Every structure is written in C-alpha cells, then in structure tokens.
Amino acid sequence: MAFKTIVIDDDPMAAKSLEMFASKFEEIDFVQHFSNPEKGLEYLKKEKVDLIYLDVEMPEMTGLEFLDKME
C-alpha cells in the first residue's frame, strides 16, 4: 500500500523536486501539489491523505498556521 501524498509549497521548483524524489519510491503515491495553502485545506476537507510535505514559510500562512487550521 502506498502513502497518498500531497505537497503544499509556494515554490514550484521545490514542489517539483519533491514530486520527482517521491516518484522514486513505490511506497509514495504523489497525488496533488498546492501552491496556495488555503486550497490545500479545502482539499483535505474532502480527501484523506497519509503524508503532507509542507513548506514552513509561505506568504499566505506559515506551515505551523496551516497545521493549526487542520481539523
């Protein structure tokens, strides 16, 4: 079983690097990238994931603020 994984990062190059790295492991199922953390929160209200790669410093909100907003 693979871990359903999303990336929340405002830097597209960092997100692409994570996606490329994750693709090397069959245990990681990369499903979505969000450059806007609010969109990531909306997604998580509808979908379950096992793993989130989360940027700590983003202009809209920090990664820690994102975690506080998660249900």
Predicted model as a PDB file, atoms N, CA, C, CB and O in Angstrom, pLDDT in the B-factor column:
MODEL        1                                                                  
ATOM      1  N   MET A   1       0.831  -1.184   0.000  1.00 84.00           N  
ATOM      2  CA  MET A   1       0.000   0.000   0.000  1.00 84.00           C  
ATOM      3  C   MET A   1       0.880   1.253   0.000  1.00 84.00           C  
ATOM      4  CB  MET A   1      -0.948  -0.005   1.214  1.00 84.00           C  
ATOM      5  O   MET A   1       1.817   1.366   0.790  1.00 84.00           O  
ATOM      6  N   ALA A   2       0.570   2.174  -0.879  1.00 93.00           N  
ATOM      7  CA  ALA A   2       1.345   3.414  -0.988  1.00 93.00           C  
ATOM      8  C   ALA A   2       0.707   4.504  -0.140  1.00 93.00           C  
ATOM      9  CB  ALA A   2       1.449   3.872  -2.461  1.00 93.00           C  
ATOM     10  O   ALA A   2      -0.509   4.531   0.054  1.00 93.00           O  
ATOM     11  N   PHE A   3       1.550   5.405   0.364  1.00 95.00           N  
ATOM     12  CA  PHE A   3       1.077   6.548   1.129  1.00 95.00           C  
ATOM     13  C   PHE A   3       0.562   7.617   0.166  1.00 95.00           C  
ATOM     14  CB  PHE A   3       2.205   7.113   2.036  1.00 95.00           C  
ATOM     15  O   PHE A   3       1.307   8.112  -0.680  1.00 95.00           O  
ATOM     16  N   LYS A   4      -0.698   7.963   0.299  1.00 96.00           N  
ATOM     17  CA  LYS A   4      -1.290   9.036  -0.505  1.00 96.00           C  
ATOM     18  C   LYS A   4      -0.705  10.361  -0.005  1.00 96.00           C  
ATOM     19  CB  LYS A   4      -2.876   9.030  -0.411  1.00 96.00           C  
ATOM     20  O   LYS A   4      -0.867  10.720   1.161  1.00 96.00           O  
ATOM     21  N   THR A   5      -0.019  11.086  -0.910  1.00 95.00           N  
ATOM     22  CA  THR A   5       0.815  12.217  -0.514  1.00 95.00           C  
ATOM     23  C   THR A   5       0.479  13.477  -1.288  1.00 95.00           C  
ATOM     24  CB  THR A   5       2.271  11.879  -0.703  1.00 95.00           C  
ATOM     25  O   THR A   5       0.232  13.434  -2.493  1.00 95.00           O  
ATOM     26  N   ILE A   6       0.474  14.621  -0.569  1.00 96.00           N  
ATOM     27  CA  ILE A   6       0.333  15.922  -1.218  1.00 96.00           C  
ATOM     28  C   ILE A   6       1.508  16.814  -0.811  1.00 96.00           C  
ATOM     29  CB  ILE A   6      -1.028  16.590  -0.842  1.00 96.00           C  
ATOM     30  O   ILE A   6       2.167  16.583   0.202  1.00 96.00           O  
ATOM     31  N   VAL A   7       1.745  17.833  -1.628  1.00 96.00           N  
ATOM     32  CA  VAL A   7       2.764  18.843  -1.347  1.00 96.00           C  
ATOM     33  C   VAL A   7       2.070  20.192  -1.261  1.00 96.00           C  
ATOM     34  CB  VAL A   7       3.887  18.851  -2.443  1.00 96.00           C  
ATOM     35  O   VAL A   7       1.273  20.547  -2.130  1.00 96.00           O  
ATOM     36  N   ILE A   8       2.377  20.939  -0.210  1.00 96.00           N  
ATOM     37  CA  ILE A   8       1.881  22.300  -0.072  1.00 96.00           C  
ATOM     38  C   ILE A   8       3.113  23.191   0.036  1.00 96.00           C  
ATOM     39  CB  ILE A   8       0.918  22.461   1.183  1.00 96.00           C  
ATOM     40  O   ILE A   8       3.786  23.237   1.066  1.00 96.00           O  
ATOM     41  N   ASP A   9       3.388  23.900  -1.062  1.00 95.00           N  
ATOM     42  CA  ASP A   9       4.606  24.707  -1.156  1.00 95.00           C  
ATOM     43  C   ASP A   9       4.405  25.779  -2.216  1.00 95.00           C  
ATOM     44  CB  ASP A   9       5.846  23.823  -1.491  1.00 95.00           C  
ATOM     45  O   ASP A   9       3.977  25.476  -3.330  1.00 95.00           O  
ATOM     46  N   ASP A  10       4.710  27.027  -1.882  1.00 94.00           N  
ATOM     47  CA  ASP A  10       4.525  28.123  -2.839  1.00 94.00           C  
ATOM     48  C   ASP A  10       5.641  28.186  -3.873  1.00 94.00           C  
ATOM     49  CB  ASP A  10       4.443  29.446  -2.104  1.00 94.00           C  
ATOM     50  O   ASP A  10       5.531  28.925  -4.851  1.00 94.00           O  
ATOM     51  N   ASP A  11       6.707  27.429  -3.676  1.00 94.00           N  
ATOM     52  CA  ASP A  11       7.838  27.410  -4.612  1.00 94.00           C  
ATOM     53  C   ASP A  11       7.668  26.240  -5.583  1.00 94.00           C  
ATOM     54  CB  ASP A  11       9.199  27.298  -3.846  1.00 94.00           C  
ATOM     55  O   ASP A  11       7.833  25.087  -5.184  1.00 94.00           O  
ATOM     56  N   PRO A  12       7.342  26.513  -6.848  1.00 92.00           N  
ATOM     57  CA  PRO A  12       7.091  25.415  -7.796  1.00 92.00           C  
ATOM     58  C   PRO A  12       8.305  24.518  -8.021  1.00 92.00           C  
ATOM     59  CB  PRO A  12       6.644  25.979  -9.120  1.00 92.00           C  
ATOM     60  O   PRO A  12       8.143  23.321  -8.256  1.00 92.00           O  
ATOM     61  N   MET A  13       9.507  25.067  -7.955  1.00 94.00           N  
ATOM     62  CA  MET A  13      10.709  24.238  -8.147  1.00 94.00           C  
ATOM     63  C   MET A  13      10.899  23.265  -6.983  1.00 94.00           C  
ATOM     64  CB  MET A  13      11.960  25.130  -8.296  1.00 94.00           C  
ATOM     65  O   MET A  13      11.275  22.112  -7.192  1.00 94.00           O  
ATOM     66  N   ALA A  14      10.645  23.720  -5.776  1.00 93.00           N  
ATOM     67  CA  ALA A  14      10.755  22.841  -4.606  1.00 93.00           C  
ATOM     68  C   ALA A  14       9.706  21.735  -4.679  1.00 93.00           C  
ATOM     69  CB  ALA A  14      10.595  23.650  -3.292  1.00 93.00           C  
ATOM     70  O   ALA A  14       9.997  20.574  -4.391  1.00 93.00           O  
ATOM     71  N   ALA A  15       8.490  22.100  -5.064  1.00 92.00           N  
ATOM     72  CA  ALA A  15       7.419  21.111  -5.183  1.00 92.00           C  
ATOM     73  C   ALA A  15       7.752  20.077  -6.252  1.00 92.00           C  
ATOM     74  CB  ALA A  15       6.085  21.798  -5.510  1.00 92.00           C  
ATOM     75  O   ALA A  15       7.533  18.882  -6.052  1.00 92.00           O  
ATOM     76  N   LYS A  16       8.275  20.529  -7.377  1.00 93.00           N  
ATOM     77  CA  LYS A  16       8.644  19.614  -8.461  1.00 93.00           C  
ATOM     78  C   LYS A  16       9.772  18.678  -8.014  1.00 93.00           C  
ATOM     79  CB  LYS A  16       9.074  20.408  -9.720  1.00 93.00           C  
ATOM     80  O   LYS A  16       9.770  17.493  -8.349  1.00 93.00           O  
ATOM     81  N   SER A  17      10.726  19.209  -7.263  1.00 93.00           N  
ATOM     82  CA  SER A  17      11.820  18.379  -6.739  1.00 93.00           C  
ATOM     83  C   SER A  17      11.286  17.300  -5.810  1.00 93.00           C  
ATOM     84  CB  SER A  17      12.849  19.247  -5.998  1.00 93.00           C  
ATOM     85  O   SER A  17      11.709  16.147  -5.884  1.00 93.00           O  
ATOM     86  N   LEU A  18      10.349  17.676  -4.927  1.00 90.00           N  
ATOM     87  CA  LEU A  18       9.750  16.693  -4.034  1.00 90.00           C  
ATOM     88  C   LEU A  18       8.984  15.630  -4.812  1.00 90.00           C  
ATOM     89  CB  LEU A  18       8.826  17.380  -3.037  1.00 90.00           C  
ATOM     90  O   LEU A  18       9.060  14.442  -4.498  1.00 90.00           O  
ATOM     91  N   GLU A  19       8.245  16.066  -5.829  1.00 90.00           N  
ATOM     92  CA  GLU A  19       7.497  15.128  -6.656  1.00 90.00           C  
ATOM     93  C   GLU A  19       8.446  14.149  -7.358  1.00 90.00           C  
ATOM     94  CB  GLU A  19       6.648  15.889  -7.692  1.00 90.00           C  
ATOM     95  O   GLU A  19       8.182  12.947  -7.399  1.00 90.00           O  
ATOM     96  N   MET A  20       9.531  14.658  -7.901  1.00 91.00           N  
ATOM     97  CA  MET A  20      10.497  13.790  -8.585  1.00 91.00           C  
ATOM     98  C   MET A  20      11.146  12.813  -7.604  1.00 91.00           C  
ATOM     99  CB  MET A  20      11.580  14.636  -9.283  1.00 91.00           C  
ATOM    100  O   MET A  20      11.331  11.638  -7.921  1.00 91.00           O  
ATOM    101  N   PHE A  21      11.491  13.304  -6.412  1.00 89.00           N  
ATOM    102  CA  PHE A  21      12.086  12.441  -5.403  1.00 89.00           C  
ATOM    103  C   PHE A  21      11.095  11.356  -4.977  1.00 89.00           C  
ATOM    104  CB  PHE A  21      12.535  13.267  -4.186  1.00 89.00           C  
ATOM    105  O   PHE A  21      11.449  10.180  -4.894  1.00 89.00           O  
ATOM    106  N   ALA A  22       9.852  11.760  -4.709  1.00 86.00           N  
ATOM    107  CA  ALA A  22       8.839  10.811  -4.244  1.00 86.00           C  
ATOM    108  C   ALA A  22       8.533   9.757  -5.298  1.00 86.00           C  
ATOM    109  CB  ALA A  22       7.561  11.547  -3.864  1.00 86.00           C  
ATOM    110  O   ALA A  22       8.206   8.621  -4.955  1.00 86.00           O  
ATOM    111  N   SER A  23       8.635  10.112  -6.564  1.00 86.00           N  
ATOM    112  CA  SER A  23       8.316   9.165  -7.632  1.00 86.00           C  
ATOM    113  C   SER A  23       9.288   7.982  -7.679  1.00 86.00           C  
ATOM    114  CB  SER A  23       8.320   9.882  -8.971  1.00 86.00           C  
ATOM    115  O   SER A  23       9.010   6.978  -8.336  1.00 86.00           O  
ATOM    116  N   LYS A  24      10.407   8.093  -6.998  1.00 92.00           N  
ATOM    117  CA  LYS A  24      11.387   7.008  -6.973  1.00 92.00           C  
ATOM    118  C   LYS A  24      11.001   5.900  -5.995  1.00 92.00           C  
ATOM    119  CB  LYS A  24      12.754   7.555  -6.612  1.00 92.00           C  
ATOM    120  O   LYS A  24      11.627   4.840  -5.973  1.00 92.00           O  
ATOM    121  N   PHE A  25       9.974   6.148  -5.190  1.00 93.00           N  
ATOM    122  CA  PHE A  25       9.562   5.184  -4.172  1.00 93.00           C  
ATOM    123  C   PHE A  25       8.138   4.724  -4.446  1.00 93.00           C  
ATOM    124  CB  PHE A  25       9.672   5.796  -2.754  1.00 93.00           C  
ATOM    125  O   PHE A  25       7.214   5.536  -4.505  1.00 93.00           O  
ATOM    126  N   GLU A  26       7.969   3.429  -4.613  1.00 93.00           N  
ATOM    127  CA  GLU A  26       6.630   2.914  -4.884  1.00 93.00           C  
ATOM    128  C   GLU A  26       5.722   3.044  -3.663  1.00 93.00           C  
ATOM    129  CB  GLU A  26       6.706   1.456  -5.324  1.00 93.00           C  
ATOM    130  O   GLU A  26       4.504   2.924  -3.788  1.00 93.00           O  
ATOM    131  N   GLU A  27       6.299   3.287  -2.488  1.00 95.00           N  
ATOM    132  CA  GLU A  27       5.509   3.454  -1.273  1.00 95.00           C  
ATOM    133  C   GLU A  27       4.847   4.823  -1.192  1.00 95.00           C  
ATOM    134  CB  GLU A  27       6.379   3.240  -0.060  1.00 95.00           C  
ATOM    135  O   GLU A  27       4.004   5.045  -0.323  1.00 95.00           O  
ATOM    136  N   ILE A  28       5.210   5.748  -2.082  1.00 94.00           N  
ATOM    137  CA  ILE A  28       4.657   7.100  -2.072  1.00 94.00           C  
ATOM    138  C   ILE A  28       3.843   7.319  -3.341  1.00 94.00           C  
ATOM    139  CB  ILE A  28       5.784   8.163  -1.951  1.00 94.00           C  
ATOM    140  O   ILE A  28       4.351   7.192  -4.454  1.00 94.00           O  
ATOM    141  N   ASP A  29       2.571   7.650  -3.149  1.00 94.00           N  
ATOM    142  CA  ASP A  29       1.675   7.953  -4.256  1.00 94.00           C  
ATOM    143  C   ASP A  29       1.417   9.463  -4.242  1.00 94.00           C  
ATOM    144  CB  ASP A  29       0.328   7.135  -4.148  1.00 94.00           C  
ATOM    145  O   ASP A  29       0.545   9.944  -3.518  1.00 94.00           O  
ATOM    146  N   PHE A  30       2.177  10.199  -5.041  1.00 92.00           N  
ATOM    147  CA  PHE A  30       2.022  11.654  -5.115  1.00 92.00           C  
ATOM    148  C   PHE A  30       0.735  11.965  -5.869  1.00 92.00           C  
ATOM    149  CB  PHE A  30       3.254  12.325  -5.813  1.00 92.00           C  
ATOM    150  O   PHE A  30       0.576  11.565  -7.022  1.00 92.00           O  
ATOM    151  N   VAL A  31      -0.192  12.684  -5.212  1.00 93.00           N  
ATOM    152  CA  VAL A  31      -1.481  12.930  -5.844  1.00 93.00           C  
ATOM    153  C   VAL A  31      -1.753  14.391  -6.191  1.00 93.00           C  
ATOM    154  CB  VAL A  31      -2.555  12.439  -4.957  1.00 93.00           C  
ATOM    155  O   VAL A  31      -2.511  14.665  -7.122  1.00 93.00           O  
ATOM    156  N   GLN A  32      -1.154  15.334  -5.467  1.00 93.00           N  
ATOM    157  CA  GLN A  32      -1.519  16.729  -5.724  1.00 93.00           C  
ATOM    158  C   GLN A  32      -0.473  17.680  -5.151  1.00 93.00           C  
ATOM    159  CB  GLN A  32      -2.900  17.041  -5.127  1.00 93.00           C  
ATOM    160  O   GLN A  32       0.165  17.391  -4.139  1.00 93.00           O  
ATOM    161  N   HIS A  33      -0.311  18.828  -5.826  1.00 95.00           N  
ATOM    162  CA  HIS A  33       0.525  19.925  -5.337  1.00 95.00           C  
ATOM    163  C   HIS A  33      -0.348  21.162  -5.204  1.00 95.00           C  
ATOM    164  CB  HIS A  33       1.739  20.193  -6.293  1.00 95.00           C  
ATOM    165  O   HIS A  33      -1.140  21.475  -6.092  1.00 95.00           O  
ATOM    166  N   PHE A  34      -0.197  21.855  -4.093  1.00 96.00           N  
ATOM    167  CA  PHE A  34      -0.917  23.105  -3.872  1.00 96.00           C  
ATOM    168  C   PHE A  34       0.081  24.209  -3.589  1.00 96.00           C  
ATOM    169  CB  PHE A  34      -1.928  22.970  -2.711  1.00 96.00           C  
ATOM    170  O   PHE A  34       0.892  24.092  -2.671  1.00 96.00           O  
ATOM    171  N   SER A  35       0.030  25.281  -4.367  1.00 95.00           N  
ATOM    172  CA  SER A  35       0.889  26.436  -4.101  1.00 95.00           C  
ATOM    173  C   SER A  35       0.200  27.384  -3.128  1.00 95.00           C  
ATOM    174  CB  SER A  35       1.242  27.173  -5.414  1.00 95.00           C  
ATOM    175  O   SER A  35       0.849  28.242  -2.530  1.00 95.00           O  
ATOM    176  N   ASN A  36      -1.105  27.234  -2.969  1.00 95.00           N  
ATOM    177  CA  ASN A  36      -1.880  28.049  -2.048  1.00 95.00           C  
ATOM    178  C   ASN A  36      -2.348  27.152  -0.896  1.00 95.00           C  
ATOM    179  CB  ASN A  36      -3.096  28.727  -2.775  1.00 95.00           C  
ATOM    180  O   ASN A  36      -3.092  26.199  -1.127  1.00 95.00           O  
ATOM    181  N   PRO A  37      -1.925  27.441   0.335  1.00 95.00           N  
ATOM    182  CA  PRO A  37      -2.291  26.572   1.456  1.00 95.00           C  
ATOM    183  C   PRO A  37      -3.799  26.506   1.713  1.00 95.00           C  
ATOM    184  CB  PRO A  37      -1.597  27.044   2.702  1.00 95.00           C  
ATOM    185  O   PRO A  37      -4.295  25.481   2.181  1.00 95.00           O  
ATOM    186  N   GLU A  38      -4.533  27.582   1.415  1.00 95.00           N  
ATOM    187  CA  GLU A  38      -5.992  27.557   1.596  1.00 95.00           C  
ATOM    188  C   GLU A  38      -6.627  26.493   0.702  1.00 95.00           C  
ATOM    189  CB  GLU A  38      -6.603  28.944   1.288  1.00 95.00           C  
ATOM    190  O   GLU A  38      -7.565  25.811   1.115  1.00 95.00           O  
ATOM    191  N   LYS A  39      -6.117  26.353  -0.521  1.00 96.00           N  
ATOM    192  CA  LYS A  39      -6.616  25.321  -1.441  1.00 96.00           C  
ATOM    193  C   LYS A  39      -6.292  23.925  -0.895  1.00 96.00           C  
ATOM    194  CB  LYS A  39      -5.998  25.506  -2.861  1.00 96.00           C  
ATOM    195  O   LYS A  39      -7.079  22.989  -1.037  1.00 96.00           O  
ATOM    196  N   GLY A  40      -5.124  23.810  -0.274  1.00 96.00           N  
ATOM    197  CA  GLY A  40      -4.758  22.546   0.359  1.00 96.00           C  
ATOM    198  C   GLY A  40      -5.705  22.184   1.488  1.00 96.00           C  
ATOM    199  O   GLY A  40      -6.083  21.021   1.631  1.00 96.00           O  
ATOM    200  N   LEU A  41      -6.095  23.169   2.294  1.00 96.00           N  
ATOM    201  CA  LEU A  41      -7.051  22.926   3.366  1.00 96.00           C  
ATOM    202  C   LEU A  41      -8.401  22.497   2.815  1.00 96.00           C  
ATOM    203  CB  LEU A  41      -7.211  24.171   4.226  1.00 96.00           C  
ATOM    204  O   LEU A  41      -9.040  21.600   3.365  1.00 96.00           O  
ATOM    205  N   GLU A  42      -8.842  23.131   1.730  1.00 97.00           N  
ATOM    206  CA  GLU A  42     -10.107  22.752   1.091  1.00 97.00           C  
ATOM    207  C   GLU A  42     -10.046  21.290   0.625  1.00 97.00           C  
ATOM    208  CB  GLU A  42     -10.417  23.692  -0.111  1.00 97.00           C  
ATOM    209  O   GLU A  42     -10.992  20.526   0.822  1.00 97.00           O  
ATOM    210  N   TYR A  43      -8.930  20.919   0.012  1.00 97.00           N  
ATOM    211  CA  TYR A  43      -8.751  19.553  -0.474  1.00 97.00           C  
ATOM    212  C   TYR A  43      -8.832  18.552   0.683  1.00 97.00           C  
ATOM    213  CB  TYR A  43      -7.400  19.417  -1.207  1.00 97.00           C  
ATOM    214  O   TYR A  43      -9.469  17.505   0.568  1.00 97.00           O  
ATOM    215  N   LEU A  44      -8.177  18.892   1.800  1.00 96.00           N  
ATOM    216  CA  LEU A  44      -8.138  17.984   2.938  1.00 96.00           C  
ATOM    217  C   LEU A  44      -9.496  17.824   3.620  1.00 96.00           C  
ATOM    218  CB  LEU A  44      -7.126  18.471   3.939  1.00 96.00           C  
ATOM    219  O   LEU A  44      -9.712  16.850   4.341  1.00 96.00           O  
ATOM    220  N   LYS A  45     -10.398  18.753   3.406  1.00 95.00           N  
ATOM    221  CA  LYS A  45     -11.751  18.603   3.941  1.00 95.00           C  
ATOM    222  C   LYS A  45     -12.516  17.519   3.181  1.00 95.00           C  
ATOM    223  CB  LYS A  45     -12.511  19.942   3.868  1.00 95.00           C  
ATOM    224  O   LYS A  45     -13.453  16.926   3.716  1.00 95.00           O  
ATOM    225  N   LYS A  46     -12.119  17.264   1.944  1.00 96.00           N  
ATOM    226  CA  LYS A  46     -12.820  16.300   1.089  1.00 96.00           C  
ATOM    227  C   LYS A  46     -12.077  14.974   0.956  1.00 96.00           C  
ATOM    228  CB  LYS A  46     -13.033  16.894  -0.284  1.00 96.00           C  
ATOM    229  O   LYS A  46     -12.694  13.924   0.776  1.00 96.00           O  
ATOM    230  N   GLU A  47     -10.758  15.027   1.046  1.00 96.00           N  
ATOM    231  CA  GLU A  47      -9.923  13.854   0.780  1.00 96.00           C  
ATOM    232  C   GLU A  47      -9.037  13.526   1.978  1.00 96.00           C  
ATOM    233  CB  GLU A  47      -9.058  14.084  -0.464  1.00 96.00           C  
ATOM    234  O   GLU A  47      -8.605  14.414   2.712  1.00 96.00           O  
ATOM    235  N   LYS A  48      -8.778  12.242   2.159  1.00 95.00           N  
ATOM    236  CA  LYS A  48      -7.838  11.810   3.185  1.00 95.00           C  
ATOM    237  C   LYS A  48      -6.474  11.587   2.542  1.00 95.00           C  
ATOM    238  CB  LYS A  48      -8.338  10.516   3.894  1.00 95.00           C  
ATOM    239  O   LYS A  48      -6.384  11.054   1.435  1.00 95.00           O  
ATOM    240  N   VAL A  49      -5.424  11.991   3.230  1.00 97.00           N  
ATOM    241  CA  VAL A  49      -4.064  11.720   2.781  1.00 97.00           C  
ATOM    242  C   VAL A  49      -3.279  11.121   3.936  1.00 97.00           C  
ATOM    243  CB  VAL A  49      -3.376  13.011   2.252  1.00 97.00           C  
ATOM    244  O   VAL A  49      -3.655  11.248   5.101  1.00 97.00           O  
ATOM    245  N   ASP A  50      -2.188  10.470   3.585  1.00 97.00           N  
ATOM    246  CA  ASP A  50      -1.342   9.851   4.596  1.00 97.00           C  
ATOM    247  C   ASP A  50      -0.123  10.700   4.934  1.00 97.00           C  
ATOM    248  CB  ASP A  50      -0.898   8.489   4.130  1.00 97.00           C  
ATOM    249  O   ASP A  50       0.420  10.621   6.036  1.00 97.00           O  
ATOM    250  N   LEU A  51       0.304  11.522   3.960  1.00 95.00           N  
ATOM    251  CA  LEU A  51       1.553  12.258   4.122  1.00 95.00           C  
ATOM    252  C   LEU A  51       1.430  13.624   3.459  1.00 95.00           C  
ATOM    253  CB  LEU A  51       2.743  11.465   3.527  1.00 95.00           C  
ATOM    254  O   LEU A  51       0.925  13.738   2.342  1.00 95.00           O  
ATOM    255  N   ILE A  52       1.895  14.656   4.152  1.00 95.00           N  
ATOM    256  CA  ILE A  52       1.897  16.014   3.606  1.00 95.00           C  
ATOM    257  C   ILE A  52       3.318  16.563   3.699  1.00 95.00           C  
ATOM    258  CB  ILE A  52       0.882  16.943   4.368  1.00 95.00           C  
ATOM    259  O   ILE A  52       3.896  16.638   4.784  1.00 95.00           O  
ATOM    260  N   TYR A  53       3.870  16.942   2.555  1.00 94.00           N  
ATOM    261  CA  TYR A  53       5.107  17.723   2.544  1.00 94.00           C  
ATOM    262  C   TYR A  53       4.670  19.174   2.614  1.00 94.00           C  
ATOM    263  CB  TYR A  53       6.005  17.428   1.253  1.00 94.00           C  
ATOM    264  O   TYR A  53       4.014  19.676   1.700  1.00 94.00           O  
ATOM    265  N   LEU A  54       5.033  19.853   3.702  1.00 94.00           N  
ATOM    266  CA  LEU A  54       4.502  21.173   3.986  1.00 94.00           C  
ATOM    267  C   LEU A  54       5.632  22.186   4.134  1.00 94.00           C  
ATOM    268  CB  LEU A  54       3.645  21.141   5.249  1.00 94.00           C  
ATOM    269  O   LEU A  54       6.525  22.024   4.965  1.00 94.00           O  
ATOM    270  N   ASP A  55       5.577  23.234   3.314  1.00 94.00           N  
ATOM    271  CA  ASP A  55       6.531  24.334   3.415  1.00 94.00           C  
ATOM    272  C   ASP A  55       6.256  25.103   4.707  1.00 94.00           C  
ATOM    273  CB  ASP A  55       6.439  25.279   2.170  1.00 94.00           C  
ATOM    274  O   ASP A  55       5.099  25.339   5.056  1.00 94.00           O  
ATOM    275  N   VAL A  56       7.305  25.487   5.406  1.00 93.00           N  
ATOM    276  CA  VAL A  56       7.135  26.215   6.660  1.00 93.00           C  
ATOM    277  C   VAL A  56       6.907  27.704   6.411  1.00 93.00           C  
ATOM    278  CB  VAL A  56       8.355  26.016   7.558  1.00 93.00           C  
ATOM    279  O   VAL A  56       6.119  28.335   7.116  1.00 93.00           O  
ATOM    280  N   GLU A  57       7.582  28.264   5.426  1.00 92.00           N  
ATOM    281  CA  GLU A  57       7.471  29.700   5.149  1.00 92.00           C  
ATOM    282  C   GLU A  57       6.766  29.936   3.820  1.00 92.00           C  
ATOM    283  CB  GLU A  57       8.864  30.360   5.136  1.00 92.00           C  
ATOM    284  O   GLU A  57       7.326  29.701   2.749  1.00 92.00           O  
ATOM    285  N   MET A  58       5.513  30.410   3.914  1.00 91.00           N  
ATOM    286  CA  MET A  58       4.734  30.756   2.730  1.00 91.00           C  
ATOM    287  C   MET A  58       4.113  32.123   2.969  1.00 91.00           C  
ATOM    288  CB  MET A  58       3.637  29.677   2.425  1.00 91.00           C  
ATOM    289  O   MET A  58       3.868  32.487   4.119  1.00 91.00           O  
ATOM    290  N   PRO A  59       3.852  32.891   1.917  1.00 90.00           N  
ATOM    291  CA  PRO A  59       3.323  34.245   2.102  1.00 90.00           C  
ATOM    292  C   PRO A  59       1.905  34.281   2.689  1.00 90.00           C  
ATOM    293  CB  PRO A  59       3.329  34.967   0.783  1.00 90.00           C  
ATOM    294  O   PRO A  59       1.592  35.164   3.487  1.00 90.00           O  
ATOM    295  N   GLU A  60       1.050  33.332   2.301  1.00 85.00           N  
ATOM    296  CA  GLU A  60      -0.338  33.361   2.760  1.00 85.00           C  
ATOM    297  C   GLU A  60      -0.465  32.977   4.236  1.00 85.00           C  
ATOM    298  CB  GLU A  60      -1.185  32.426   1.910  1.00 85.00           C  
ATOM    299  O   GLU A  60      -1.200  33.611   4.992  1.00 85.00           O  
ATOM    300  N   MET A  61       0.259  31.935   4.632  1.00 92.00           N  
ATOM    301  CA  MET A  61       0.281  31.475   6.024  1.00 92.00           C  
ATOM    302  C   MET A  61       1.498  30.575   6.197  1.00 92.00           C  
ATOM    303  CB  MET A  61      -1.048  30.717   6.407  1.00 92.00           C  
ATOM    304  O   MET A  61       1.984  29.980   5.235  1.00 92.00           O  
ATOM    305  N   THR A  62       1.977  30.481   7.416  1.00 92.00           N  
ATOM    306  CA  THR A  62       3.115  29.599   7.672  1.00 92.00           C  
ATOM    307  C   THR A  62       2.624  28.154   7.746  1.00 92.00           C  
ATOM    308  CB  THR A  62       3.849  30.001   8.989  1.00 92.00           C  
ATOM    309  O   THR A  62       1.428  27.893   7.882  1.00 92.00           O  
ATOM    310  N   GLY A  63       3.559  27.240   7.653  1.00 92.00           N  
ATOM    311  CA  GLY A  63       3.205  25.840   7.786  1.00 92.00           C  
ATOM    312  C   GLY A  63       2.601  25.532   9.147  1.00 92.00           C  
ATOM    313  O   GLY A  63       1.706  24.694   9.255  1.00 92.00           O  
ATOM    314  N   LEU A  64       3.087  26.208  10.192  1.00 93.00           N  
ATOM    315  CA  LEU A  64       2.533  25.990  11.533  1.00 93.00           C  
ATOM    316  C   LEU A  64       1.104  26.520  11.632  1.00 93.00           C  
ATOM    317  CB  LEU A  64       3.418  26.665  12.594  1.00 93.00           C  
ATOM    318  O   LEU A  64       0.261  25.907  12.286  1.00 93.00           O  
ATOM    319  N   GLU A  65       0.831  27.646  10.992  1.00 95.00           N  
ATOM    320  CA  GLU A  65      -0.552  28.156  10.954  1.00 95.00           C  
ATOM    321  C   GLU A  65      -1.447  27.183  10.200  1.00 95.00           C  
ATOM    322  CB  GLU A  65      -0.609  29.559  10.291  1.00 95.00           C  
ATOM    323  O   GLU A  65      -2.595  26.959  10.582  1.00 95.00           O  
ATOM    324  N   PHE A  66      -0.911  26.604   9.123  1.00 94.00           N  
ATOM    325  CA  PHE A  66      -1.660  25.605   8.354  1.00 94.00           C  
ATOM    326  C   PHE A  66      -2.047  24.433   9.254  1.00 94.00           C  
ATOM    327  CB  PHE A  66      -0.827  25.105   7.145  1.00 94.00           C  
ATOM    328  O   PHE A  66      -3.196  23.993   9.259  1.00 94.00           O  
ATOM    329  N   LEU A  67      -1.076  23.937  10.011  1.00 93.00           N  
ATOM    330  CA  LEU A  67      -1.356  22.798  10.908  1.00 93.00           C  
ATOM    331  C   LEU A  67      -2.426  23.148  11.932  1.00 93.00           C  
ATOM    332  CB  LEU A  67      -0.076  22.354  11.631  1.00 93.00           C  
ATOM    333  O   LEU A  67      -3.266  22.310  12.258  1.00 93.00           O  
ATOM    334  N   ASP A  68      -2.405  24.375  12.441  1.00 94.00           N  
ATOM    335  CA  ASP A  68      -3.418  24.816  13.402  1.00 94.00           C  
ATOM    336  C   ASP A  68      -4.805  24.831  12.798  1.00 94.00           C  
ATOM    337  CB  ASP A  68      -3.080  26.191  13.927  1.00 94.00           C  
ATOM    338  O   ASP A  68      -5.790  24.616  13.505  1.00 94.00           O  
ATOM    339  N   LYS A  69      -4.900  25.082  11.503  1.00 93.00           N  
ATOM    340  CA  LYS A  69      -6.208  25.165  10.826  1.00 93.00           C  
ATOM    341  C   LYS A  69      -6.736  23.798  10.394  1.00 93.00           C  
ATOM    342  CB  LYS A  69      -6.105  26.073   9.606  1.00 93.00           C  
ATOM    343  O   LYS A  69      -7.913  23.664  10.060  1.00 93.00           O  
ATOM    344  N   MET A  70      -5.880  22.794  10.398  1.00 89.00           N  
ATOM    345  CA  MET A  70      -6.327  21.452  10.008  1.00 89.00           C  
ATOM    346  C   MET A  70      -7.269  20.897  11.068  1.00 89.00           C  
ATOM    347  CB  MET A  70      -5.116  20.499   9.805  1.00 89.00           C  
ATOM    348  O   MET A  70      -7.099  21.144  12.262  1.00 89.00           O  
ATOM    349  N   GLU A  71      -8.258  20.150  10.612  1.00 75.00           N  
ATOM    350  CA  GLU A  71      -9.194  19.525  11.552  1.00 75.00           C  
ATOM    351  C   GLU A  71      -8.633  18.217  12.079  1.00 75.00           C  
ATOM    352  CB  GLU A  71     -10.553  19.282  10.883  1.00 75.00           C  
ATOM    353  O   GLU A  71      -9.281  17.547  12.883  1.00 75.00           O  
TER     354      GLU A  71                                                      
ENDMDL                                                                          
END                                                                             
